[in-house]
């Protein structure tokens, strides 16, 4: 009887030790993966900046920090507020922006999947509208812009781990008092991973812009990144973006971006 109790106690301690080792490995994996992601973004920024200076002045580099606050309200409504900065590296460009918007979520996605920290991604359709202010300084010239935005984003799960979304975005713009419009279409594909209770979501997106006054599709953005959710409150989004615009100066941007998202309110 005593030997059986000792064996049972030894087995319990062994299981506890194994669980503790798994948790330590998970924390180490999370720290290393996040560090590598941020390091890769910085390396891309530095390398692309050096390449741009050595080869051509039509490609420049920028960093893009941003902070977002998501507030989930009753009746499937949510408030989104964000502010950020686009800062050129070795090029005289800086853009500060701030915005707030209200969105309405329709028809929850019931297919079995990992619950997303962003309630918008738990619905087949999100409609919204908002206001954005931008201050842009380039080569000593400053512009102020006011925008009214209207957007609609359908989304669905191709599988339990893959989410496809198609954001349609209309901007009513007043740049230094002059009115214009821009339509943007952004298609995003993301894939959820869960390794030892450590979750991360790589994604890729392509966005095209239609310039109303010029009657042309004149700009494309291509983005690859990873989202790092933490519990139900925070999500860090790290990404690299390539921007191309034939009518802009410079023509190309290489952007290293990082966005810190905060989520508040009920997700039910």
Phi, psi and omega in degrees: 000316180296321179295323179295319179295318179296321179295319179296318180295320179297319179296320179296317179295323180296317178298319178298320179295319179295318179297321179294321178294320178298317179297319179296319178296321179298316179295320178296318179300316180298315182294316181295316181297317180293319179297318178295321180297311180295320178297321179296319179298315179295319179296318177299319180297314182292317182294317181293327177294316179294318179296317181298318180291326184281328189255310186205148179271001181276354177237124180234171184239145177217157170250152192219077175278146182208151174233130182239142174237123179248125179239114179274128181250167175298167177061032175060039173251150176216148175253134176236126175230138180209158176214148183198177183219130169256118184237117177291145176252113183074015179216136186284074179220134175210132177227122175252139182215155178209143186207162173214144183209156176243134181233154178236129185257135183236139171056096179296148177279116185263350179299140182299129181194172174288127182297131182271143179293335180267111182301332178303324184279001176262011183228151180287336183210137174230126175246142183203171177203153182192190181228143179221139175243137180228140172237119185241129176238122179220123179053040177085356180256131184248133176235145176242136184227137173245134182231139164255127185244142176228130184217153174220129186229098170282151178207152175204161181265117175294323174213184182295337183249353184244126180243132177244130180227149182227097182272127175249125193227123177248128179247123170262112195244140172235101181260110185052037177090352181265127186274141173203172179229151175221134174251135181232136176235122185235117177255126183234137173237130179226153183228125181276139174233144176225112183234112180051049180067008177258118184252140173208156187225098171291149180209162174220148181213155174227130182230134178241151184238134173249119181272114183301306181300327182270350181052049183207152170274102191243004184211142175225142174237133176237126188231139171227131184203182178223134175258138185236088180284150177228112182054226181244013187246319189238150169213127176259129181245115178246137186204162169242137181228136174250120180248136179228130180212114183292335184257011183251163173232115000285171182287322185236146172234139165252118186242132171254119187238152175215127182235129177258118182255136174244136182238129180228154176096176183284145175256006181274000000 
